[in-house]
Amino acid sequence: MQNNKSSAVYPLSSLAILGAITIWFYWPILSRMFLYLFHNDDYSYGLLLPLVSAYLVYQKWPRIRGTSWRPSWWGLAIIVAGIGLSIIGELAADLYVPRVSFVVCLGGILLLVGGWRLLRLLIFPLLLLLLMIPLPELITNKLTLPLQLISSQLAAFFLHLIGIPVLRQGNIIDLGLRQMQIVDACSGLRYILALLALGVIYCYFYQRKPWKVLVLLIVLIPATIFANGLRVAGMGIFPALVEGFWHAFSGWLIFLFCFVMLAAVNYLLNRLSPPSVKQAPEEDKIQPPPKKSLPLWSYTAAAVGVILLFTPVAQRASHAPNYPLKKGFENFPMNIDTWQGHHAYIDPAMVALTKSHAHLYAEFSDPEGDLITLWIAYYETQKKAGGFVHSPKGCFTASGWRIAQAKVIEIAPGKPVNWMVTDRLGTKLLVYYWFMQRGRWLVDETLNKFFMAYDGLLRRRTDGSLIRLTIPIHGNTDQAQQRLTAFANSLIPILNQYIPD
């Protein structure tokens, strides 16, 4: 027993050294993430998950000390892959990928020092760390809006059920004397993510059958949505639930309801299909003697060298210089062909949410009485501390507009635009939008991210802009499209005078 403890000291020291240097390498990413978790109620549960992982490691400590250490060079390959992901994520101004790459590097360290046996032993505490990482905005925006609408629909249904008349427009519930807007925080996404993390931990301790685990995690989602709909309906009946103590307390009731639901479903599953007798884990079986390999210090030194080698590359990737407009938008022409324009008012709070470095919001009218609105958001650099160009679909949906049709059309050769028809209470708008990114004309957000990483690496530029045009539809969509297309084509040469190539 004493020999096992002595033989484990050196590998544990290697793990400590590599863990420390990896944390140093990722410190700018980790520090920002933990500050975000601390200040964001949607993801604050993530602060507890490292503690849970640490507890699970503590539980497995006797096995870790008794594990036969077999270093593997595959671990070094995984470390390199993790660092590569971090650099790509930095170049693409992405938050999620660099954070995930930290967990990938930790897995590489375990494999490098302790081999596949150690990695299998600690795979669950390692993967649990992934659940503390906030989802990419591209995904949360796509999830939040539908959940807002579902919560609004459920709340309106429950209120109608008890005889309270309401009018729902998108995510806005009109109760007559007051209105409730179902904002992002009330979409229910925060409860779904936190409860899924809780469900995974629950299943680790109380349920190991894969199909039962899948059932339990799936059941959590509709249960959470149902409970959140009840909570929103409760806010319509009792205004005291909208904020303060009772607002927070009603949120905790959702957790209690879903946890009881989780335990009840797990009990039923075990009654329907009783769990089998547990077998001894592979780690407890007799292990063959370790194969001869290079000294562990050589593996450790190689990993330290790789991390230090990529440090300046990662630092360069995380700092792209600002690239300003060719000319300020205050000089933007307000006469375009037959269209006469003026700068329009926009709520400063909405502008602040875009985090753009420059913006233009203008209204143009023609002698026939049509009105076109132009919105341009320009970003000198699209990095994690700033804003990003994004699809305006979310803004329209959150404001109560229904997207009736959506497609991509070309307004000129090589000039595609996203084409949308939106509707709200009978009022229809035709919308064009596209992205101008360092001389590229794009309509796809994912492709925009790819070229941002590409240009960030080769050109040291991540600047870009969103251009959006809208025109009311008065009966004939084709006519509105012709007029908007003509205006957009007249706008193109003007945009090139302001937005950098």
C-alpha positions as CSV (number, residue, x, y, z in Angstrom):
1,M,0.0,0.0,0.0
2,Q,2.8,2.4,0.8
3,N,4.5,1.7,-2.5
4,N,1.3,2.6,-4.3
5,K,1.1,5.9,-2.5
6,S,4.7,6.6,-3.2
7,S,4.4,5.7,-6.9
8,A,1.4,8.0,-7.3
9,V,3.1,11.1,-5.9
10,Y,5.1,11.8,-9.1
11,P,2.1,11.5,-11.5
12,L,0.0,13.6,-9.2
13,S,2.7,16.3,-9.3
14,S,2.7,16.2,-13.1
15,L,-1.1,16.7,-13.1
16,A,-0.7,19.6,-10.7
17,I,2.0,21.3,-12.8
18,L,0.1,20.8,-16.1
19,G,-3.2,21.8,-14.5
20,A,-1.6,25.0,-13.1
21,I,-0.1,26.0,-16.5
22,T,-3.3,25.3,-18.3
23,I,-5.3,27.5,-15.9
24,W,-2.6,30.2,-16.5
25,F,-3.0,29.9,-20.3
26,Y,-6.8,30.0,-20.0
27,W,-7.0,32.6,-17.2
28,P,-8.4,35.5,-19.4
29,I,-11.1,33.2,-20.7
30,L,-11.9,31.6,-17.3
31,S,-12.0,34.8,-15.4
32,R,-14.4,36.4,-17.8
33,M,-16.6,33.3,-17.7
34,F,-16.8,33.1,-13.9
35,L,-17.6,36.9,-13.7
36,Y,-20.4,36.2,-16.3
37,L,-21.7,33.3,-14.3
38,F,-21.7,35.4,-11.1
39,H,-23.6,38.3,-12.6
40,N,-26.0,36.3,-14.9
41,D,-29.0,34.7,-13.2
42,D,-29.5,32.3,-16.2
43,Y,-26.2,30.6,-15.6
44,S,-25.3,31.2,-12.0
45,Y,-25.9,27.5,-11.3
46,G,-22.7,26.9,-13.2
47,L,-20.7,28.2,-10.2
48,L,-21.7,25.1,-8.3
49,L,-20.7,22.5,-10.9
50,P,-16.9,22.7,-10.4
51,L,-17.6,22.1,-6.7
52,V,-19.7,19.0,-7.6
53,S,-16.9,17.8,-9.9
54,A,-14.4,18.3,-7.1
55,Y,-16.5,16.2,-4.8
56,L,-16.8,13.4,-7.3
57,V,-13.0,13.4,-7.7
58,Y,-12.7,13.3,-3.9
59,Q,-15.0,10.2,-3.9
60,K,-12.8,8.5,-6.5
61,W,-9.6,9.5,-4.8
62,P,-8.7,6.0,-3.5
63,R,-9.1,4.6,-7.0
64,I,-7.0,7.5,-8.4
65,R,-4.2,6.7,-6.0
66,G,-4.4,3.0,-6.8
67,T,-4.6,3.4,-10.6
68,S,-1.9,2.1,-12.8
69,W,-0.5,5.2,-14.5
70,R,0.2,4.6,-18.2
71,P,1.1,7.9,-20.0
72,S,-0.2,8.2,-23.6
73,W,1.1,10.6,-26.3
74,W,-2.5,10.8,-27.5
75,G,-3.0,13.2,-24.6
76,L,-0.6,15.6,-26.2
77,A,-2.5,15.5,-29.5
78,I,-5.7,16.3,-27.6
79,I,-4.0,19.2,-25.8
80,V,-2.9,20.6,-29.2
81,A,-6.4,20.1,-30.5
82,G,-7.9,22.0,-27.5
83,I,-5.5,24.9,-27.9
84,G,-6.3,25.0,-31.6
85,L,-10.0,25.2,-30.8
86,S,-9.3,28.0,-28.4
87,I,-7.4,30.0,-31.1
88,I,-10.1,29.4,-33.7
89,G,-12.8,30.5,-31.2
90,E,-10.8,33.7,-30.4
91,L,-10.5,34.5,-34.1
92,A,-14.2,34.0,-34.6
93,A,-15.1,36.2,-31.6
94,D,-16.8,33.2,-30.1
95,L,-17.2,32.7,-26.3
96,Y,-18.3,29.1,-26.3
97,V,-15.5,27.3,-28.2
98,P,-12.6,28.6,-26.2
99,R,-14.3,27.7,-23.0
100,V,-15.0,24.2,-24.2
101,S,-11.4,23.9,-25.3
102,F,-10.4,24.3,-21.7
103,V,-12.2,21.1,-20.8
104,V,-10.7,19.4,-23.9
105,C,-7.2,20.3,-22.6
106,L,-8.0,19.0,-19.1
107,G,-9.0,15.7,-20.7
108,G,-5.8,15.7,-22.7
109,I,-3.8,16.2,-19.5
110,L,-5.5,13.3,-17.8
111,L,-4.8,11.0,-20.8
112,L,-1.2,12.2,-21.2
113,V,-0.3,11.6,-17.6
114,G,-2.5,8.7,-16.5
115,G,-3.6,7.1,-19.7
116,W,-7.0,5.9,-20.8
117,R,-7.8,4.2,-17.5
118,L,-7.5,7.5,-15.6
119,L,-9.5,9.4,-18.2
120,R,-12.3,6.8,-18.0
121,L,-12.2,7.1,-14.2
122,L,-12.7,10.9,-14.3
123,I,-14.7,11.3,-17.5
124,F,-18.0,12.2,-15.7
125,P,-16.5,14.9,-13.4
126,L,-14.7,16.3,-16.5
127,L,-17.8,16.3,-18.8
128,L,-19.9,17.8,-16.0
129,L,-17.7,21.0,-16.4
130,L,-19.2,21.4,-19.9
131,L,-22.6,22.0,-18.3
132,M,-21.4,25.2,-16.6
133,I,-20.4,26.8,-19.9
134,P,-23.1,29.2,-21.2
135,L,-24.5,28.2,-24.6
136,P,-23.5,30.3,-27.6
137,E,-25.7,33.3,-28.3
138,L,-26.5,31.9,-31.7
139,I,-28.2,29.0,-30.0
140,T,-29.7,30.8,-27.0
141,N,-31.3,33.4,-29.4
142,K,-32.9,30.6,-31.4
143,L,-34.1,28.8,-28.2
144,T,-35.2,31.9,-26.2
145,L,-37.6,33.3,-28.7
146,P,-39.7,30.1,-29.2
147,L,-39.7,29.5,-25.5
148,Q,-40.9,33.1,-24.9
149,L,-43.8,32.5,-27.3
150,I,-44.6,29.1,-25.7
151,S,-44.6,30.6,-22.2
152,S,-46.8,33.4,-23.4
153,Q,-49.2,31.0,-25.1
154,L,-49.4,28.8,-22.0
155,A,-49.9,31.7,-19.7
156,A,-52.7,33.1,-21.9
157,F,-54.3,29.7,-22.1
158,F,-54.2,29.3,-18.3
159,L,-55.6,32.8,-17.8
160,H,-58.4,32.2,-20.3
161,L,-59.1,28.9,-18.5
162,I,-59.9,30.6,-15.2
163,G,-62.0,33.3,-16.9
164,I,-59.5,36.2,-17.2
165,P,-59.7,37.8,-20.7
166,V,-56.3,38.6,-22.2
167,L,-54.9,39.7,-25.6
168,R,-51.6,38.2,-26.7
169,Q,-49.3,39.8,-29.3
170,G,-46.2,37.8,-29.7
171,N,-44.6,37.7,-26.2
172,I,-46.7,40.6,-24.9
173,I,-49.8,39.8,-22.8
174,D,-52.4,42.6,-22.6
175,L,-54.5,42.3,-19.4
176,G,-56.4,45.5,-20.0
177,L,-55.2,47.5,-17.1
178,R,-51.6,46.4,-17.6
179,Q,-49.3,44.6,-20.0
180,M,-46.8,41.9,-19.4
181,Q,-43.9,41.4,-21.7
182,I,-42.3,37.9,-21.5
183,V,-38.7,38.9,-21.6
184,D,-35.7,36.6,-22.1
185,A,-35.4,35.9,-18.4
186,C,-39.0,34.6,-18.3
187,S,-38.6,32.3,-21.3
188,G,-37.9,29.4,-19.0
189,L,-34.5,28.6,-20.7
190,R,-32.6,29.3,-17.4
191,Y,-34.7,26.7,-15.6
192,I,-34.3,24.1,-18.4
193,L,-30.5,24.4,-18.4
194,A,-30.2,24.4,-14.7
195,L,-32.6,21.5,-14.3
196,L,-30.8,19.5,-17.0
197,A,-27.6,19.9,-15.1
198,L,-29.3,18.8,-11.9
199,G,-30.9,15.9,-13.8
200,V,-27.5,14.7,-15.1
201,I,-26.1,14.7,-11.5
202,Y,-29.2,13.0,-10.2
203,C,-28.9,10.2,-12.8
204,Y,-25.2,9.8,-12.0
205,F,-26.1,8.8,-8.4
206,Y,-29.5,7.2,-8.9
207,Q,-29.8,6.0,-12.4
208,R,-27.2,4.5,-14.8
209,K,-29.4,2.8,-17.4
210,P,-28.8,4.9,-20.6
211,W,-32.4,4.6,-21.8
212,K,-33.8,5.6,-18.5
213,V,-31.4,8.5,-18.2
214,L,-32.6,9.7,-21.6
215,V,-36.3,9.5,-20.6
216,L,-35.6,11.4,-17.4
217,L,-33.8,14.2,-19.1
218,I,-36.5,14.5,-21.8
219,V,-39.3,14.6,-19.3
220,L,-37.6,17.5,-17.6
221,I,-38.0,19.8,-20.6
222,P,-41.8,19.8,-21.0
223,A,-42.2,19.7,-17.2
224,T,-40.1,22.9,-16.9
225,I,-42.0,24.6,-19.7
226,F,-45.4,23.7,-18.1
227,A,-44.3,25.0,-14.7
228,N,-42.9,28.2,-16.2
229,G,-46.2,28.8,-18.0
230,L,-48.0,28.5,-14.7
231,R,-45.6,30.9,-13.1
232,V,-46.1,33.5,-15.9
233,A,-49.9,33.1,-15.5
234,G,-49.5,33.6,-11.8
235,M,-47.8,37.0,-12.5
236,G,-50.9,38.0,-14.5
237,I,-53.1,37.2,-11.5
238,F,-50.8,38.4,-8.7
239,P,-48.6,41.4,-9.6
240,A,-46.5,40.8,-6.5
241,L,-44.9,37.9,-8.4
242,V,-43.5,40.1,-11.0
243,E,-40.5,41.2,-8.9
244,G,-38.9,40.9,-5.5
245,F,-39.0,38.1,-3.0
246,W,-42.1,36.4,-4.4
247,H,-40.7,36.5,-7.9
248,A,-37.6,34.6,-6.8
249,F,-39.6,32.3,-4.6
250,S,-41.9,31.3,-7.5
251,G,-38.8,30.5,-9.5
252,W,-37.6,28.1,-6.7
253,L,-41.0,26.4,-6.8
254,I,-40.3,25.5,-10.4
255,F,-37.1,23.7,-9.3
256,L,-39.0,21.9,-6.5
257,F,-41.8,20.8,-8.8
258,C,-39.4,19.5,-11.5
259,F,-37.2,17.7,-8.9
260,V,-40.2,15.9,-7.5
261,M,-41.3,15.1,-11.0
262,L,-37.8,13.7,-11.7
263,A,-37.8,11.5,-8.6
264,A,-41.3,10.2,-9.3
265,V,-40.6,9.3,-12.9
266,N,-37.3,7.6,-11.9
267,Y,-39.3,5.6,-9.3
268,L,-41.9,4.5,-11.9
269,L,-39.1,3.5,-14.4
270,N,-37.5,1.4,-11.8
271,R,-40.8,-0.3,-11.0
272,L,-41.4,-1.0,-14.6
273,S,-37.9,-2.2,-15.3
274,P,-36.1,-3.1,-12.0
275,P,-32.4,-2.3,-12.1
276,S,-29.9,-5.1,-12.6
277,V,-27.3,-6.1,-10.0
278,K,-24.3,-3.9,-10.2
279,Q,-21.0,-5.3,-11.4
280,A,-17.7,-4.2,-10.1
281,P,-16.4,-1.3,-12.1
282,E,-13.4,-1.9,-14.4
283,E,-11.2,0.2,-12.2
284,D,-11.6,-2.3,-9.3
285,K,-10.6,-5.3,-11.3
286,I,-7.1,-6.7,-11.2
287,Q,-4.9,-4.5,-13.4
288,P,-2.1,-5.9,-15.5
289,P,1.4,-4.5,-14.9
290,P,2.1,-1.2,-16.7
291,K,4.0,-1.4,-19.9
292,K,7.4,0.2,-20.2
293,S,7.4,3.8,-21.5
294,L,9.4,7.0,-21.5
295,P,9.9,8.7,-18.2
296,L,6.8,10.8,-17.1
297,W,8.9,13.9,-17.0
298,S,9.3,13.8,-20.8
299,Y,5.5,13.8,-21.3
300,T,5.1,16.6,-18.9
301,A,7.9,18.7,-20.5
302,A,6.4,18.2,-23.9
303,A,3.0,19.4,-22.8
304,V,4.5,22.5,-21.0
305,G,6.5,23.2,-24.2
306,V,3.4,23.0,-26.4
307,I,1.4,25.3,-24.2
308,L,4.2,27.9,-24.0
309,L,4.7,27.7,-27.7
310,F,1.1,28.5,-28.5
311,T,0.7,31.2,-25.9
312,P,1.8,34.2,-28.1
313,V,-0.4,32.8,-31.0
314,A,-3.4,32.7,-28.7
315,Q,-2.7,36.2,-27.4
316,R,-2.5,37.5,-30.9
317,A,-5.7,35.9,-31.9
318,S,-7.6,37.5,-28.9
319,H,-6.6,41.1,-29.9
320,A,-7.8,42.3,-33.3
321,P,-7.3,46.0,-33.9
322,N,-10.4,48.3,-34.4
323,Y,-11.1,49.2,-38.0
324,P,-13.2,52.4,-38.2
325,L,-15.6,53.5,-40.9
326,K,-14.3,55.2,-44.0
327,K,-16.6,58.2,-43.1
328,G,-18.9,58.8,-40.2
329,F,-22.6,58.1,-40.7
330,E,-23.5,61.7,-39.7
331,N,-22.5,62.5,-43.3
332,F,-24.7,59.8,-44.9
333,P,-26.7,61.2,-47.8
334,M,-30.4,61.7,-47.2
335,N,-31.3,62.0,-50.9
336,I,-31.2,58.7,-52.8
337,D,-32.7,58.9,-56.2
338,T,-36.4,60.0,-55.7
339,W,-36.3,59.1,-52.0
340,Q,-36.0,61.9,-49.4
341,G,-34.7,60.8,-46.0
342,H,-34.1,62.0,-42.5
343,H,-32.4,60.6,-39.4
344,A,-35.0,59.0,-37.2
345,Y,-35.2,58.6,-33.4
346,I,-34.3,55.2,-31.9
347,D,-34.3,54.3,-28.3
348,P,-30.7,54.6,-26.9
349,A,-31.3,51.6,-24.7
350,M,-31.9,49.5,-27.9
351,V,-28.8,50.9,-29.5
352,A,-26.8,50.0,-26.4
353,L,-28.0,46.4,-26.6
354,T,-26.5,46.1,-30.1
355,K,-23.1,47.2,-28.7
356,S,-22.3,48.6,-32.2
357,H,-19.5,51.2,-32.6
358,A,-21.6,53.2,-35.1
359,H,-25.1,53.1,-36.3
360,L,-27.5,54.7,-38.7
361,Y,-31.3,54.7,-38.5
362,A,-33.1,56.7,-41.2
363,E,-36.5,56.9,-42.9
364,F,-36.8,57.5,-46.6
365,S,-40.1,58.5,-48.4
366,D,-40.9,59.0,-52.1
367,P,-43.5,61.1,-53.9
368,E,-45.9,58.1,-54.0
369,G,-45.9,58.0,-50.2
370,D,-44.0,54.8,-49.6
371,L,-41.7,54.7,-46.6
372,I,-38.5,52.7,-46.3
373,T,-36.5,52.5,-43.1
374,L,-32.7,51.9,-43.1
375,W,-30.8,50.4,-40.2
376,I,-27.0,50.0,-40.3
377,A,-25.0,48.7,-37.3
378,Y,-21.3,48.8,-37.7
379,Y,-18.7,47.0,-35.5
380,E,-15.0,48.1,-35.7
381,T,-14.1,44.8,-34.2
382,Q,-16.4,41.8,-33.4
383,K,-14.7,40.5,-30.3
384,K,-16.1,38.9,-27.1
385,A,-16.0,42.1,-25.1
386,G,-18.1,43.9,-27.8
387,G,-21.0,43.2,-30.0
388,F,-21.7,41.0,-33.0
389,V,-23.8,41.3,-36.1
390,H,-26.8,39.1,-35.8
391,S,-30.0,38.3,-37.6
392,P,-32.9,40.7,-36.9
393,K,-35.4,37.8,-36.9
394,G,-35.2,37.7,-33.1
395,C,-35.9,41.4,-32.7
396,F,-39.0,41.2,-34.9
397,T,-40.4,38.1,-33.2
398,A,-39.8,39.6,-29.7
399,S,-41.7,42.7,-30.7
400,G,-44.7,40.7,-31.6
401,W,-44.1,40.4,-35.4
402,R,-44.8,37.0,-37.0
403,I,-42.4,35.9,-39.7
404,A,-44.9,34.7,-42.4
405,Q,-42.3,33.9,-45.1
406,A,-38.5,33.9,-45.3
407,K,-36.1,33.0,-48.1
408,V,-32.9,34.3,-49.8
409,I,-33.1,36.2,-53.1
410,E,-30.7,38.1,-55.3
411,I,-31.2,41.8,-55.8
412,A,-28.3,42.0,-58.2
413,P,-25.7,39.5,-59.5
414,G,-23.7,38.3,-56.5
415,K,-25.8,40.3,-54.1
416,P,-28.1,38.0,-52.1
417,V,-30.3,39.2,-49.3
418,N,-32.4,37.6,-46.6
419,W,-36.0,38.3,-47.7
420,M,-38.8,38.2,-45.0
421,V,-42.5,39.1,-44.8
422,T,-43.6,39.9,-41.3
423,D,-47.1,40.4,-40.0
424,R,-48.5,42.0,-36.8
425,L,-52.3,42.4,-36.4
426,G,-52.7,42.8,-40.2
427,T,-49.8,45.1,-40.8
428,K,-47.2,43.6,-43.1
429,L,-43.6,44.5,-43.7
430,L,-41.2,43.4,-46.3
431,V,-37.7,43.1,-44.9
432,Y,-34.3,42.8,-46.5
433,Y,-31.1,42.3,-44.5
434,W,-27.5,41.2,-45.2
435,F,-24.0,41.4,-43.7
436,M,-21.1,43.4,-45.2
437,Q,-17.9,41.9,-43.7
438,R,-14.5,43.1,-44.8
439,G,-15.4,43.3,-48.5
440,R,-17.7,40.2,-48.4
441,W,-21.4,40.3,-48.9
442,L,-23.0,37.5,-46.8
443,V,-26.5,36.4,-45.7
444,D,-25.6,33.4,-43.5
445,E,-24.6,33.9,-39.8
446,T,-22.6,30.7,-39.6
447,L,-20.6,31.5,-42.8
448,N,-20.0,34.9,-41.3
449,K,-18.4,33.3,-38.2
450,F,-16.2,31.2,-40.5
451,F,-14.9,34.1,-42.4
452,M,-14.4,36.1,-39.3
453,A,-12.0,33.5,-38.0
454,Y,-10.3,33.3,-41.4
455,D,-9.9,37.0,-41.7
456,G,-8.9,37.4,-38.1
457,L,-6.0,35.0,-38.6
458,L,-4.8,36.2,-42.0
459,R,-5.8,39.8,-42.1
460,R,-6.1,40.8,-38.4
461,R,-9.6,42.1,-39.1
462,T,-13.0,41.2,-37.6
463,D,-15.0,44.4,-38.5
464,G,-18.4,44.1,-40.1
465,S,-21.9,45.5,-40.5
466,L,-25.5,44.6,-40.6
467,I,-27.8,46.4,-43.2
468,R,-31.6,46.1,-42.8
469,L,-34.3,47.6,-45.0
470,T,-38.0,47.5,-44.4
471,I,-41.0,48.7,-46.4
472,P,-44.8,48.4,-45.6
473,I,-46.8,46.0,-47.9
474,H,-50.0,47.5,-49.1
475,G,-51.7,44.6,-50.8
476,N,-49.1,43.7,-53.4
477,T,-45.9,42.1,-52.2
478,D,-44.3,42.0,-55.6
479,Q,-44.7,45.8,-56.0
480,A,-43.1,46.3,-52.5
481,Q,-40.3,44.0,-53.5
482,Q,-39.6,45.9,-56.7
483,R,-39.4,49.2,-54.9
484,L,-37.3,47.9,-52.1
485,T,-34.9,46.1,-54.6
486,A,-34.5,49.4,-56.6
487,F,-33.7,51.3,-53.4
488,A,-31.2,48.6,-52.2
489,N,-29.4,48.8,-55.6
490,S,-29.2,52.5,-55.3
491,L,-27.9,52.1,-51.8
492,I,-25.0,49.7,-52.6
493,P,-22.5,52.3,-54.1
494,I,-23.2,54.6,-51.1
495,L,-22.5,51.8,-48.6
496,N,-19.1,51.2,-50.3
497,Q,-18.1,54.8,-49.5
498,Y,-18.6,54.2,-45.8
499,I,-18.1,50.6,-44.9
500,P,-14.5,49.4,-45.3
501,D,-13.6,46.9,-48.0
